[in-house]
Each structure stands twice: as structure tokens, then as C-alpha cells.
Amino acid sequence: MAVRRTGAAVTGVNAPARIFRTEDELARLPASERIRYRLVTADRRHHANDNIADQIHAGELEELKAEVAEKVHEVLRALVIDTDSDHNTKETAQRVAKMYIEEVFRGRYVPMPAVTEFPNAERLNELMIVGPITVRSACSHHLCPIIGRVWIGLLPNEHSNLIGLSKYARICDWIMSRPQIQEEAVTMLANELQERVKPDGLGIVMEADHFCMHWRGVKDNESAMVNSVMRGAFLKDPNLRREFLSLLPNRKNS
């Protein structure tokens, strides 16, 4: 999005129409507009798979849930569903809003989970594999579920930071709980682990079912998507890469 600053104004396709100089003025806006205002003025991208937690203030997620619920209710009305008399959909808008903010898109709205790191005191430098880790995401094209598994291969060095096994699952969940495409999700996960662990080699394989294919469109229940990211030694050494891929447990096609 092109953004232009001129003095006290910010202009752009989705930019606020003017600078709101006081918190009182900002407080009159819906939560989504306040958060968007901060993102735009900070030149921060806010695509579907971006984390925006640092621009969300205390209490605003509750406001955002109420705002989303109101919009979802309008969607239900546009679908000609009588939510006033239909007991099955009476609270659907609130449930959907809570699901989006607190669960399936949670990775957009909360900070990175705390991850305890340990020095590589024993100078471990052998291949280690973590997985399969069950992951759940959503296709950003149709907001349909993506459910799959991730395997992570690491070749640490003496300077690598070692993290607990459960932390890999937490990092995966934080990255995957956003609307996105699988190819970008795996790359984002690789970037995060590369930055934290700093291994000599990193390999990630993700295998997932996409309900935008199962539930709609071609309605093919047998198709799955598998993709990988290889960094460092995994990219340069074909024997290491082959060993990693051969050791992946419980792969559908292994």
C-alpha cells in the first residue's frame, strides 16, 4: 500500500483520513481503526499472515471481538438467516468472533510465546528431528482449514541455542494460527527457527490437507500438499538431506 506523509496528514488507500492527535480522538474510533491507524503510521505491513500484537493495546482484543461479532452478524443477515428466531444461530456471530481472535487467527494478535533457550554446553553437532507436530491453519483465499503435520530437522553447532521440545510446537502454533498459504507459512517458520537456534543446517517438511480442496471446488479428499524448506547444510549436503527425509516418521507416502 502506498502511503504518503505530508506534515500532519497520512494518506493512502487504507490510511486514516487525518492525524488524530490525542488519545481521546483515537478512543472514539472502533478498535480495528485504532489498530490500523497505528500500523499505517508506523509503516507496518498488516497482511493476513502478519503478527500485529505490538500495535494492540490492553483491552482492545475484547473490543475487536465485539466488532467482529457485529460484522459476522451482518454476514448472517445477508445470507438471509433469521438469527432472531433460529436457536441454532442465535449466538453464532459471537462464537465465530471468539474463534477467530482467540483460536484460529490467534497468531496475529498475541506476541511470540516465551521460549527458554539453553547453551549447547556439550557442543552437540548431530542431526536431530522433531515431529510430527500437528498444526492447524487457515487458507487465506477461502478461510478454510489447513490441517497437517510438520517435521523439523536441525544440525546444531557449538554456538547454537537449544530449546525445549515443547517450544517447537508452540512456535509452530504461533506461526500457523493465521490465514495464509502453506508455502509462506513454512518459510516464516524456518526464518523464526533460524534466528533463534542459529544451526548449521535447518530442514522443515510440512504435509497438510487443505479443506478449500476437500470441502469446495474440486472436492478431492485424497489430495494433500507437501513442501519443504532447506537451509545451510541441508541445502548443500545431499547425504544429510537424504538422511533427514528418510527418517521422517509417519509420513503418508514414506
URKAUR-V261784 format. One record per pair of residues at least 4 apart in sequence whose C-alpha atoms are under 6 Angstrom apart, sorted by sequence separation. I is the first residue (numbers start at 1). J is the second residue. D is the distance in Angstrom with one decimal. If there is no record, write none. Layout:
# URKAUR-V261784
((I/J/D) (I/J/D))
This chain:
# URKAUR-V261784
((5/9/5.9) (11/15/5.4) (23/27/5.9) (33/37/5.9) (40/44/5.9) (46/50/5.6) (60/64/6.0) (77/81/5.4) (82/86/5.9) (98/102/5.6) (99/103/5.1) (100/104/5.2) (101/105/5.7) (102/106/5.1) (139/143/4.9) (156/160/5.6) (172/176/5.9) (173/177/5.8) (190/194/5.9) (193/197/5.7) (194/198/5.0) (211/215/5.2) (212/216/5.6) (213/217/5.8) (215/219/5.5) (230/234/5.4) (231/235/5.3) (233/237/5.5) (238/242/6.0) (5/10/4.8) (20/25/5.9) (39/44/4.9) (76/81/5.6) (100/105/5.1) (101/106/5.5) (138/143/5.3) (139/144/5.3) (213/218/5.9) (214/219/4.4) (230/235/5.1) (4/10/5.9) (83/89/5.4) (138/144/5.4) (213/219/5.3) (214/220/5.1) (234/240/6.0) (4/11/5.3) (83/90/4.9) (138/145/4.4) (213/220/5.9) (214/221/5.0) (234/241/5.0) (3/11/5.8) (10/18/6.0) (137/145/5.9) (138/146/5.1) (3/12/4.7) (9/18/5.0) (137/146/4.8) (2/12/5.8) (9/19/5.4) (136/146/5.7) (8/19/5.9) (136/147/4.6) (135/147/5.9) (135/148/5.4) (134/148/5.8) (135/149/5.6) (134/149/4.5) (209/224/4.8) (133/149/5.2) (208/224/5.6) (132/149/5.5) (133/150/5.1) (208/225/5.4) (132/150/5.3) (207/225/5.6) (132/151/5.1) (207/226/4.3) (73/93/5.2) (131/151/4.5) (206/226/5.6) (72/93/5.2) (130/151/5.8) (206/227/5.6) (130/152/5.1) (205/227/5.8) (129/152/5.5) (205/228/4.3) (69/93/4.8) (129/153/4.4) (204/228/5.4) (69/94/4.9) (128/153/5.7) (204/229/5.2) (128/154/5.3) (203/229/5.7) (127/154/5.8) (203/230/4.5) (69/97/5.0) (127/155/4.9) (202/230/5.9) (68/97/5.4) (126/155/5.8) (202/231/5.0) (125/155/5.9) (201/231/5.6) (125/156/5.0) (201/232/4.5) (65/97/5.3) (125/157/5.1) (200/232/5.8) (201/233/4.4) (31/64/5.6) (200/233/6.0) (201/234/5.3) (123/158/4.4) (161/197/4.6) (160/197/5.3) (120/158/5.7) (160/198/5.2) (137/176/5.0) (140/179/4.5) (160/199/5.5) (137/177/5.1) (139/179/5.5) (140/180/4.6) (138/179/4.7) (139/180/5.3) (119/161/5.3) (139/181/5.8) (157/199/5.9) (118/161/5.6) (156/199/4.4) (117/161/5.8) (118/162/5.0) (155/199/5.7) (156/200/5.6) (117/162/5.5) (155/200/5.5) (117/163/4.8) (155/201/4.8) (154/201/5.7) (154/202/4.8) (153/202/5.7) (153/203/4.8) (152/203/5.8) (152/204/4.6) (151/204/5.7) (151/205/5.3) (150/205/5.7) (52/108/5.7) (53/109/4.6) (150/206/4.5) (51/108/4.1) (52/109/5.8) (53/110/5.0) (149/206/5.7) (50/108/6.0) (53/111/5.5) (149/207/5.5) (148/207/5.5) (148/208/3.7) (147/208/5.4) (148/209/6.0) (147/209/5.4) (146/209/5.7) (146/210/4.7) (145/211/5.5) (107/174/4.6) (144/211/5.6) (107/175/6.0) (144/212/5.5) (107/177/4.7) (106/177/5.6) (107/178/5.6) (105/177/4.9) (104/177/5.2) (105/178/4.4) (49/178/5.3) (49/179/5.6) (48/179/5.5) (49/180/5.4))
